[in-house]
Amino acid sequence: MSNKRLLLLALITVFVGGLLRLVALNKVPLDLSNDEISIAYDAYSVARTGRDEHNHFLPISFQSHNTYKAPLYAYILAPLTLFLTNTAQTARLPSAIAGILTILVVSKIAYILTKNKYITLFSLLFMALSPWHIYTSRMALEANLALLFLSASILGLLKTIENADWKWGTVGVVSGVMSMYGYHTEWALFPMIMLGVGLVIWSKNKRKVYLFMVILALVLAFPLIHDFISELGTHARANTEMIWDHPTIAEVLKNSTFSLVTKIEVLGNAIINNYFDYLSLSYLFFNGLSLFASNVFNPGLFLAPLLPMFIVGMFKINNYVEKKYVRFFWFWFMASPLIPALTLGGTNMVRNLVSVVPYTILVAVGTVFFWKSPIIKDWGRIVWVILMVIYFGSFGITYYYHLPIHDGVGVQEGYRQISVWIQNNYQKYHEIVVDPRFGEANQLQGVPHLYLAYFTHLDPKKILERRDTNYGLFFDKYTIHNIDWKNETISKNNLYVVPVSNLPPTSIKNMEVVKSFYLPDGKEQFRLYVVGTQKLPHIIEGV
């Protein structure tokens, strides 16, 4: 195939990949998740006050839901909130753009590794169509932004291996440190990659270049390192989710009756099992994309017809990757799942997003071998293409159509619409009382204060002045607390925002519904109540 045709196919692929990441960004997923709204609000607050939700001035780590988030996404999003309205699309735009750029960077990495234009094109195609990467690119996720910088870092480091070049070494280090500011997995993965690169460069007697890279990395990462060390005694950093904190493992590690060998064995087995769970073919190709609660309806991280290509790629990668890069590629491939394997909670496609790049290149190698193999007939290639179209179509229908209909509860659907309604009726009420629970049995606890503040464009200073007590959270006109109708103070000047699982009992008279909010599947999620004209007692008793 001519280079012009290859270029045209590449441009079409990038265009399609861009559409898959940008179209209906405001609606798929249906609304901002807990993590997304936390990042979005912090960016909004920092842009106007220099402080995050918890009143920390220009933090290195953002406190969020009893843990801390890496800072890069919030700081990149912050200036956008000054020019764009507060929407899900605004919050997700940096991730979507990062996703598109990552497609291009990965294709460049594939070309440097193999010097093969067909592997380059297939790497571009499989990244563009990757369910894993499409999913993460359409959410305000730190991991997706960090992936772009880690990929750019690997591109620079490969060039450094090739030429021991100061310029590319700088690109590799700066991008790599940026990835560390982007997500916690890269905190350990990038230094590991730097070590692997160092072994290659050192053997070439280019030690000055590597020493310069190490010093530059330490200088750029110093604020992050200092912040981590200074907070080591708290429960508030990424180490709160490490596998040795599992109750059973922690008990063994602390128990003096167990020998050191036993402790190492218990911890080692847990890590090894986690590690190989991330390499499970079922997880990668059939049900790893966690869209729904049941794995029966979940697609794989990669399209299923790529499974044989992945296996073939494992055996043939050494034949296609240039000899000077073979060891680096395998180091990269094996190191990527290691950091996620050290964490609790089973397989996590976000923590392990760093693996999508080497896996994609591996699949591209397997596809080129398959496509050029003389034992594969034309009908075999046609069948494979048809299967790819069918499986991608199935993913598209599942993700773009069914997910928004059936995942409303998971993304706290309703708070955004409630915020818009309140913004239009704000002056009517003295106090707005919100019950943060939702779900069929009040089993879920939301963060409505962030949705209300973000989507109503509330002055962030009012959140900074909030009062957080055992009774509830108070700011501006809002009171956020679990409503107990037996003891709730009722006022005709108030608006009550409640889940349908905690409606006021019929014994409370004159509570009138002013608005109901429904999930896309037709189930009612929230109701807004006000007091009617008849006078009510100040406290409802005996309900």
N, C-alpha and C positions, 0 to 999 in steps of 0.2 A: 504494500500500500504506500502511495506517495506521501511525502511529508505534508503536503498541502491538505490532503484528505485527513491525515492524522490530526493536524492542527484544527481543522474544521470540527472533527468529532470531539476534540478536547474542548473547544469553545462551547459547543452544544451541551456537553456534559456539565461544564461549569455553570452554564445558564440554567439548566434543569436543576442542578444542585442548589443554586441560589433560590429558585422558585420554591423548592421543597422546604427551604428553611425560612423563607420570608412571607409567603402567602398565608393569609389568615393568622398571622402571628398573635393577634389579639384574642383569638378564639380557640386556638388549638395549641396546647392544652386550654381547657375552658377558662380557667382563671389562674391567678398567681397562687402558688403553693405557700406554705408556711415559710420555707427558706427563701423563696423568691420575694415575698412581701417584706421580709426582714431586710434583705439587701436593698430593695427598692426604696424603702422608707429611710434607711440609713443614708443612702446616696442623696435623697431629697433633703434630709436634715443637714448633712455635712455641707452641701452646696450653699445653704442659707445661714448656718450658724457656726460651721466648723466643728460641730459636735454631733455624735451619733445619738441614737435613741436613749442611751443610758448616760448621756452627758459627758462622755469621754471626748476630749479635744483631739481631733485628728489622730485617731487610734491606729496602731499597727495591726491589732486584731479587734474585730467587731463582736461584742457580746451579743449572743442570740440564742434564745431557747435553752438556757443552761449549758451552753457551750460557746465557742468563739469561732468566728469565720475569718478566713483570709481577707485582706483588705483590697486587693487589686480591683475586683469587679466594682465595688462601691465607689471607688475613686474615679474609675473610668466613666461610670454611669452618672456621677454627680453633675458634671457640666451639662450633660444632655437634659437634665431635669430643669435647667434654667431656661431652655429654649423650647422644649417639647412638653406637652401636657402629661399629667400623671396617668398613664395607662399601662396595661400589661405589655403592649407593644413597645413602649418606650423602655420599660424595664428589661425586656428580652432582646432589644436591638443589638447591644454589644455582643451578646452570645451568638446571635444569628450571623452577624458580620464575621466574627471570629471563626465560626464554622465554615463559612465560604472560603476564607483565607487559608484555613487549615487544609482544605482540599487541595489547593494549589501548592502549599508547602510540602505536603505528603508526596505529591507527584514529582516534585523536584528531588526529594530525598530518594524516591524509588529510582530515579534516573541516575543519580550520583552513585548509588549502590550497585546498579546493574548495567548501566549504559545501554539499556534495552528500551527502545521506544514503545514496544507493545506492553511490557510490564508497567511502564510509566502510564500508559493510557488506561490499562485495567486498574491500576492503583487509583487513578483519578476517578474512574467510573464507580468502583466499589466504595470509595469514601463518599462520593456524591449520593449513592443509593443506600448507604448503610443505615438500617433502622436504628442502630445504636447511636450513630453520630447525628442523625436527623433528630432523634428524640432529645439529645442533650443540647443540640444547637438551638432548639426552639424553647428553651427554658433559661431563666436567668441563673445559670449555674456557674459557680467559680471554677469548677473542674474543666468546663469547656473552654473558658478563656485561658486557663493555665495550659491546656493542651496545645493551643496555638503557639504559645511562647516556648513550651518544651520542644515542640516540633521544629520551630525556628532555631532553637538552640542546637538540636541534633544536626540540622542542616549546616550550621556554622562549625560545629565540632567535626563533622565529616570532612569539610573543606580543610580544617586544621590538620586532621590526620593526613590528608593528601599532600598538603604543602607546608605544614607547620607555619602557617601564615598568621602574623600578629593581628591583622585586620579581622580575619574570620574567627580567630580565637576570641577577640573582643565581642564579636556578634554572638558567638556561642555562649559566652559567660553572661553577658548582659541579658540575653533572652532567657537563659536558664535561671538566673536569679529572679527575673520577673515572674517566671513560672512558680517559684517558691513563694512569692508574694501573692500568687494567684490561688493556690490550693495546697492543702496539707500533704497530699500524697507526694507532691514534688519536693517537699522539705527533705525527704530522705532519698528519693529517686534521683534527683539531679546530682547531688554529691556522689552517689554511686556511679552514675554515668561519667562524671568528671574523673573519677578514679580510674575507670576503665579506659578512658581516652588518654589519661596520664601515663598509663603503662605502655601504650603504643608510642606516644610522643617521646617518652623517656628513652625508649629503646632506639629511637632515631637520633639520639644525642641533641635533641632540640629542647634542652632542659630550661633554658632561659624563657622560652615562649610559655612553657607550662607553668613555671614559677610565677610569671607575670599573670597568667590566667587565674591561678589559685589566689594570689594576693588581691586581684581585682574582685573575685567572687566574695572573698571574706569582707572586703570593704563595703561592697554593695549590700551584702546580706547582714551586715552588723546590726542595724536596727531590729531586724527580725530575730536574730540570735539573742540580742540583749533582752528583747521583750519576752522571749520564750524562757530564758534563764531566770529573769526577775519574777516570773509568775509560776515557777516550777513547783512551789509549795501549795498552789491552789488547785482546785478541781476544774479549772476553767480553760484548759487548752486541748489540743488534739489528742493528748494522751489519755483523755477520759474514756476513750473507746478502744483501748488496746486490749488484746486478747487475754493478757495476764490479769486483767481486771474481772474476768468472768468469775462468778462466785465460787464455782467448783475448783477452777484452776488456782484462784487466789488462796483458797483454803489449803490446798496442797502445798503451795509455795511458802505459806506462812507457818505451816505445821512442822515443828522441829523433829517430829517422830519419823518423817519421811527423809530418806537419804537424798543427797545431791543428785545422784544418778536418777532416782525416781522422779525428782522434780524436773530435771532436764528432759526426761522421757515424756512426761505428761505434757509439758509445754511444747516440746518438739513435735509430738504427734498432733496436737491441736493445730499448730502452724502448718504442718505438712498436709493435713487433711484440708485445711482452708485453701492452701495453695493449689492443690489438684482439683478442688471444686471449681476454681476459676478457669481451669483448663478443660473442664467437662464439656464434651461435644454436645450433650443435651442442652446444657446451659448456653453455649455459644450459638447453637444453630436451631434450637427448637422452642425454648421457653424462657430464655434469660432476660428478655425485655419486660420489666415489671410494670405493665400498664394496668393490670387488674389484679384483684386479690387472688383469683384462682389461676394457676399456671396453665390450665386447660385452654384458656383464651389468649395467653401471652405468646407472641412470636419470639423468634430467636434474636440475638444481637446481630447476627448476620443472616442473610437469606439462606434457607436450607440447601438449595442446589450448590452452594459454595462449600459444603462439607467435604466432598471428595477432593476439591481443589486445595483445601486446607491441609488435608492428609498428604496429598501428592507434594505440595509445597514444602512440607517438613522434610521430605526425602531429597528434593531437588534444589533447595535453596542454595546449597553450596556450589552447584553448577552454574548458577546465574549471578550470584553476588560476587563482585570482584574480590580476589583473594585477600587484599589488604583490609577489607571490611568484614570478612566472614565472622571472625571472632567477635567483633563489635556488635554485629547484628544479633548473634546468639546471646551475647551478654544482655543486650537490650531486651530481647524476647523473654529471657528467663527472669530478668530483674523486675520487669513491669508489674507482674501480679504479686510480687513479694511483699511490698508495703501494704497493699489492701489485705493480704493474707494475715497480717499481724493485728487486724482489727476485729472487733466483735460484730455480730449481726449477720453472719453468713455472707454469701456472695453479694456484692454491691456494685452495680454497673457504673455508678458515678465515681466511686473511689478507684475503680479499675479502668477508667476511661483511657488512661495512658497506654493500655494494651491495644487499643483499636488500630494504631498506626502500624506496629510490626506485624500484627495479625493480617491486616489488609494487604500489606506487601507480600506476605507469605501466600495469601490466597491468589494474588495477582500472578505470582510465579507459577503456582499450580495450574492456573487457568491457561497461561501461555504454553506450558508443557502439554496440557490436554489439547489445546486448540491446534498445536502443530504436530501432535503425535500421529504417525502414519497408521496406527491401528484404530484410530477414531475416524469413522466415516462421516460424510456430510450429514447424514440423517441424525447421527449422534449429536453433532453440534447444534442442529436445528431443534432437536428435542430439548437440549440443555437451555437454549435461548428461550424456548416456549415456557419451560419450567421457571426460569428466572422471571419472566413477565408475569406468570400466574402468581408466584410467591410475592413479588413486589406489589402486585395489584391487591393481593390479600392483606398485606401489611398496610397499604395505603388506605383501604376501606376500614380496617380495624382502627388505625391511628387517627385518621382525619375525620372519620364519620362516627364510629362507635364510641371511641374514647370520650369525646365531648358530651355525648348523651349519657354515658353511664358512670362518669367519674366526677360528677358535680360535688358530691359530699367530700371526696378526697382533697379537693382544692378549695374547700370552704365557699362554694358557689352561693351567692346571695349577698355576701358582705359588700361586694362592689356595687351591686344594684341598690342596696340599702343606702350606701354612702351617697350615691347620686340623688336618691329620693330625699335624703336628709338635707343635702346641700340646697335643694330647691325649697325646702320647708323649714329651714333652720330657725328662722325668727319666730316661729309659732310656739316654741316650747321653751320652758324654763330649764328643764333637765331632760336628758336622754339617757334612759337606763337600759343597758344591754346585758343580756345573759350570754356569756361566752361559750356555753355548751351547745352541742348540736349532735345530730345522729338520731337514729331511731329510739335509742334509750338514754340520750344525754351522755353517751359514753365517750364522746370526743370533745376536746377542749381547744377552742380556737384562739386566735389573737386578733379579735375584732378591732382593738384600738389602733393597730397598724393599718388595717384596711380603711378605717374611717378617717384617720389622719392623712393617709396618702391620697386617697381618691377624692376627698373633699378639699384638698390643698390647704389643710389646717396649718396655721403658723407653727413651725416646729418648736418655737419657744414655749408654747402651751404644753407640749409633751414634756419638755425639760422641767417645767414647773409642776408636774403631776405629783400626786400623793398616792403612794402604794401602801395600803394597810391590810390587815387581816380581813377586813370586811370587803375590800375591793379596790379598784383602781379609779382615781378621780383626776380628770383634767378637763379644762374648758367646761362645756355643759354636760360632759359625759360621766356616767358612773358605770363601770364594768364590774359586775359581780354575779355570782350564782343566785338567781332569784328564788327565794323561798316565799311563796305566796301567803303562807300563814303569818309571816312577820314583816312582809314588805310594806314600806310606807307608800301609800297611794296618794297621788295628787293629780288634780285635773289639768295641771300645767305641764305634766310630764308626758313623754313618749316612751313606750315600753317596747323594746325589740327582743322578741323571744323565739326560741325554736319551737316547732310544733310538738316536740316531746315534753314541753313544759308550759303548756297553755294555762292561763288563769282559770281556776275552777268556776263552775257556774254559780256558786254561792256568792261570788263577787259580782255585784250588780253594776250595770252601766259601763262595763269595759267593752269598748267598741273597736272592731277591726277597721283600720284605715287603709291597710295594704297587706297583701300576701305575696310571697315570693316563692317561685317554684323552680325545681330542678328541671333540666331539659327532658328528663324522662317522665315529667308530669307530676312527680311527687312534690307536695308542699314542704318547704324547708323552714321558712320563717314567717312570722306575723308581726305586724306593728299594731300596737294598741294605744288608745287614748281613753280617758275617762269621759263619759257622756255628761249630759246636763244635770242629772240628779246628783245632789250632794252626797258624798261618801264620807264615812268616818275616816279619821286620819290614819288609823292603823286597822287593818282587817284582822279580826281575831276569830278563833274558833272555826276556821275554814278546814 
